[in-house]
Amino acid sequence: MDLQTLSFLVVGATFVLYIGIAIWARAGSTSEFYVAGKGVNPILNGMATAADWMSAASFISMAGLIAFLGFTGGAYLMGWTGGYVLMALLLAPYLRKFGKFTVPEFIGDRFYSKTARIVAVISLLVISITYVIGQMRGVGIAFSNILEMDLAIGLLSGMVVVFIYAVFGGMKGITYTQIAQYVIMIFAYTVPAVFISLTLTGHAFPQIGLGSTLIGEDTQLLQALDQTLMDLGFAAYTSVTGMSLLNMFLLTLALMIGTAGLPHVIIRFFTVPRVRDARKSAGFALLFIGILYTTAPAVGAMAMYNFINTVQPGPVGDPQGNVVIEERPDWMLRWERTGLLEWEDKNEDGRLQYYNDADEEFAEMAREEWGWEGNEFTTIDRDIMVLANPQIAGLPNWVIALVAAGGIAAALSTAAGLLLAISSSISHDLMKGVLTPGISERSELLSGRIAMAAAILLAGYLGLNPPGFAAEVVALAFGLAAASLFPVLMMGIFVKKMNREGAIAGMLAGLGSTLLYIFLFKGWFFLPGTNMFPDTAEYWLLGINPTGFGVIGAILNFIAAFLVMKITKEPPEHIQHLVEDVRVPRVGTS
């Protein structure tokens, strides 16, 4: 059976499963729509949380970033994993004990203010819409790979599927769908990794294969990859490149505290019966997440090694060492049709050269000795590396189809969670909580579904014009979460005298400063070229990359909140007692 037909069958079967689960678990009340009736088993909730958290950025983009950034790409790995631990320890149990449906609802009640709730809704919408752009891009890439069509058509196809199963299922349907998506996702990620590790190193566990010797050689995989890249004029894979150590630290920290402030993940801990179950869910989710995250570095390194050796199978500089254009492999032809892989035979020698344009000394030598006229791969989208990896390695078609299904599952699972967070913030927090308190449950459900449909249309449009790769777009969302919601949640739980004026001032300072900084260097997402300054280190404030500025925003949030708290009156006594009660375990719940 040919690859496209098999891909259609595998992916189609998963869609039937998702939609069937959504229909079976269709939400019939607001409690089921927002928090699945608070009756999800902690193990199953841990699995759903892992799927919700491991987005297209984790499945599709992270290993691609690691493949091209090498050691530096580990910032994404460390930040996202460490952030989940931070959230599980510092936020999840306390927020579950508070017992509200959404993060803005907690903020509104804790800070006894509708204004604080509205600012939290605005923050949540900015974070979630930015985040969902990366997911829709991931959906589009996965679909365009299967359909072998342009990214826009793939994105439109993904929007239709998300609409069908997310709008009708609510949190109850999404939860059980995400459990199925986790199983598909983790199987799709690890199976090809095991095959490729066995092929290259003889070790079944990719985590061990990453540090092992290549079969038939005396060289370790990472050493061979370092040498190959340096021969092509690139920096060694294991060196720090692409960002300064300061930006690597800030990015890691922004991803950590941003993870702890993500509303669509926090809301998952409201779906279990008890506080004790929230803690169990966090532990199981970390276990399920660790399977993919310990595999990702090996996937990135092995994908880059196979890619380089496909393009440059012979000695560097040998005119006969590069792949012949007319004989280029099927995986290249497949991705060329999507527009995500493009090339140009600049010296018209009928072969493809992949050397480093940025190294001027190497480039000059290559021109003089090899007649080279520039890197002939004009486009290599980093987000294709995981999906293309099994094709590059020559694995069976069923494995390639499985990876495509896994990539779609990763993007859809997080997109659904984000869309629910957007929906609940509009229908439950904004409409019922502020604008129309007397709205009926039926009308609230309808407004939530309409809001979710509108969010899908907006995210799809923005997904066609993203300000970066999927993981980079997601990193911006994490920075916004770090600057706006994380500080106010921490202060709401651990600072009993933090008042509404301080919380509002902090959220506005953190969100406003981070949004302004991103706008200056990234512009409006849907209007390319609207940035005021070039997005380069020489223009950044103190050399700080926009993806790491969320840490600065968080610091400004804390400073503004405490300064305003000092000059305004304390919160009411019953609020201070409420904060103390949230932090003290109850008998039988901890």
C-alpha positions, -999 to +999 in steps of 0.1 A: +000+000+000+014+034-009+023+059+018-004+085+011-032+059+012-019+043+044-016+078+060-052+085+051-063+053+067-043+056+099-051+093+105-087+088+094-091+060+120-078+083+147-103+110+137-132+085+139-119+076+174-117+112+185-151+122+172-167+090+185-153+097+220-165+133+218-200+122+209-200+095+237-188+120+263-207+150+251-210+177+278-246+181+290-240+207+317-217+236+324-198+215+350-191+188+324-182+214+298-157+233+320-143+206+344-157+172+332-179+171+363-149+169+386-150+131+384-119+121+363-096+093+377-062+108+386-042+083+365-064+091+335-063+128+343-025+126+344-025+110+309-049+137+296-028+164+313+003+151+296-014+152+262-028+187+269+007+199+278+027+181+252+017+202+222+028+205+186+058+224+200+068+193+220+060+166+194+068+184+162+090+214+169+112+208+199+133+180+184+136+201+152+149+230+172+173+207+191+184+193+157+194+227+144+204+244+176+221+214+192+230+219+229+213+254+229+180+238+221+181+221+254+167+253+269+133+243+256+136+208+271+147+221+305+123+249+307+092+230+298+100+200+320+111+221+350+081+243+347+057+214+350+074+204+383+070+240+395+033+240+387+027+206+402+043+216+435+034+253+439+000+258+422-021+228+412-031+214+447-039+249+461-060+260+431-079+227+432-086+232+469-100+266+461-126+248+439-133+272+411-139+264+374-112+287+358-081+307+366-098+341+361-126+330+385-099+322+412-083+356+406-116+374+407-127+358+440-093+358+457-088+395+449-126+403+455-127+423+422-145+420+389-118+443+374-091+418+384-112+390+368-115+410+336-077+417+335-071+380+341-095+371+312-076+395+289-043+379+299-057+344+294-070+354+259-037+369+248-017+339+261-041+312+247-045+328+213-007+332+209-002+296+220-029+282+197-012+298+167+016+274+172-008+245+175-027+254+143+006+257+125+015+222+137-019+209+125-013+225+091+021+210+087+010+175+096-020+177+073+000+192+044+024+163+048-004+137+045-022+155+017+010+166+000-006+200-005+001+236+005+002+245+042-030+266+039-051+236+028-036+214+056-044+241+081-080+244+069-085+207+072-072+207+108-095+235+117-125+215+106-115+185+127-108+206+158-142+223+154-161+190+153-147+174+184-138+203+206-169+225+202-194+197+211-174+177+236-164+203+261-139+194+289-155+160+294-152+150+257-117+166+254-105+147+285-112+113+272-101+123+237-068+134+251-063+101+268-065+084+234-043+111+219-016+105+245-015+068+237-012+075+199+013+104+205+037+085+227+036+054+206+042+074+174+071+093+190+090+063+205+086+036+178+106+054+151+131+066+177+137+030+188+141+018+151+165+046+143+186+041+175+189+004+167+199+012+131+226+037+141+239+024+175+224-010+181+207+002+213+169-001+216+166+028+240+172+061+222+183+077+255+213+053+256+219+054+218+224+092+220+257+087+239+267+054+222+291+045+195+279+042+159+277+006+145+309-003+126+328+027+138+349+038+168+332+072+170+303+082+192+271+096+175+276+131+190+313+132+181+305+121+145+277+147+143+300+174+156+327+166+131+303+164+102+288+198+110+322+215+114+333+201+081+303+219+065+312+251+082+287+250+110+293+251+147+297+219+166+264+203+176+274+202+213+285+238+215+264+268+227+252+286+195+223+306+183+218+325+216+240+339+244+242+322+278+221+350+293+193+344+267+195+307+272+191+312+310+162+337+305+144+315+280+147+285+303+133+305+333+106+321+312+094+286+300+095+273+335+074+300+352+053+303+320+044+267+322+033+271+358+010+299+347-007+282+317-044+284+323-054+255+300-031+231+320-040+244+354-077+239+346-070+201+342-064+199+380-100+211+386-114+179+369-105+155+397-126+148+428-102+158+456-070+178+463-052+145+469-062+134+434-048+167+420-014+158+435-016+123+421-025+136+387+005+159+387+028+129+395+014+106+369+015+134+343+052+140+349+058+103+344+039+103+311+056+135+300+091+122+308+088+094+283+087+119+254+110+145+269+139+121+276+135+108+240+135+142+223+173+149+225+180+116+207+154+122+181+169+157+173+205+144+171+196+113+150+174+133+127+202+158+120+228+130+115+206+112+090+196+145+072+233+155+068+243+121+056+215+120+031+223+154+016+261+150+019+268+113+016+303+118+002+334+137+014+330+175+020+342+194-010+342+165-034+320+175-064+307+139-064+299+140-027+266+158-028+232+143-036+223+145-073+192+167-078+176+144-103+181+115-079+171+132-046+152+109-023+114+106-021+112+124+013+126+155-003+101+154-031+073+149-006+082+179+015+089+201-015+053+198-024+043+214+009+065+244+004+084+237+036+115+224+019+130+244-010+163+245-029+180+263-057+209+250-078+229+282-076+261+269-093+241+248-118+262+217-112+232+194-108+240+186-071+227+201-038+253+217-015+244+224+022+271+246+037+271+275+062+265+309+046+270+327+080+307+317+083+323+342+060+358+326+061+344+291+053+321+306+026+351+323+009+371+291+009+342+271-005+337+296-033+374+295-043+380+257-040+347+242-048+330+267-070+302+271-045+278+301-047+258+298-015+237+274+005+214+257-020+187+248+006+168+281+006+141+267+030+144+240+056+115+244+080+126+231+114+091+219+121+094+192+095+123+173+111+103+150+134+077+142+107+104+137+080+127+117+103+113+082+097+112+090+059+148+101+059+158+070+079+140+047+053+116+032+079+084+014+067+054+033+055+033+023+085+058+040+108+057+072+087+019+072+088+019+066+126+042+096+132+019+118+111-010+106+132+010+114+164+019+149+152-017+156+146-028+142+179-002+164+197-014+196+180-051+187+184-049+178+221-034+211+231-055+231+207-086+217+222-075+225+257-066+261+247-098+266+229-117+254+260-098+279+281-107+307+257-143+296+256-147+294+294-130+327+299-155+344+276-187+325+285-181+318+322-158+346+334-167+375+312-204+369+304-217+351+335-192+365+359-194+401+348-217+411+320-248+389+323-248+372+358-283+359+353-276+339+321-291+305+320-269+273+319-281+265+283-272+300+271-239+299+288-231+266+270-241+281+237-220+312+242-190+290+251-194+270+219-197+301+198-166+316+214-147+284+207-157+284+171-146+321+167-113+313+184-107+284+159-112+308+129-089+334+144-062+309+153-064+293+118-059+327+102-030+337+125-015+302+119-009+311+083+013+341+094+031+330+125+060+351+139+083+320+140+085+282+142+058+264+163+081+262+194+092+298+191+055+310+189+047+288+219+077+303+237+062+338+233+030+325+248+049+311+278+066+344+282+033+362+284+020+336+309+052+341+330+047+379+330+010+381+337-007+351+354+021+332+372+031+361+396-006+369+405-013+332+412+017+329+434+009+360+453-027+350+455-018+317+473+013+327+493+009+364+501-023+368+522-020+406+523-018+410+486-048+432+477-068+437+445-050+470+436-016+453+437-028+423+417-043+445+390-013+467+388+010+437+386-009+420+358-011+452+338+026+459+343+038+424+334+014+418+305+018+453+291+056+454+292+060+420+276+034+426+249+051+459+240+085+443+238+072+415+216+054+440+194+086+461+189+106+432+175+079+408+162+051+432+151+015+422+148+012+384+141-012+389+112+007+419+096+042+407+087+068+435+086+050+457+113+078+454+138+095+488+147+130+473+151+149+445+135+146+413+155+184+410+161+205+411+192+220+445+185+186+461+188+173+441+218+172+458+252+204+446+270+206+419+243+175+401+257+156+380+232+118+385+231+113+348+238+130+353+272+116+387+281+087+371+301+111+369+331+116+406+330+079+411+327+074+388+358+098+408+378+080+440+368+047+423+378+060+415+413+075+449+418+044+468+407+021+446+428+041+450+460+046+488+456+009+494+450+000+470+479+021+491+503+002+523+495-033+508+495-054+492+522-052+455+531-076+430+518-107+422+540-101+398+570-123+370+554-100+371+523-069+367+544-085+338+563-095+322+530-058+324+518-047+307+550-073+281+547-063+272+511-027+266+522-036+244+553-045+208+544-078+195+554-082+161+570-088+135+543-079+157+514-042+158+514 
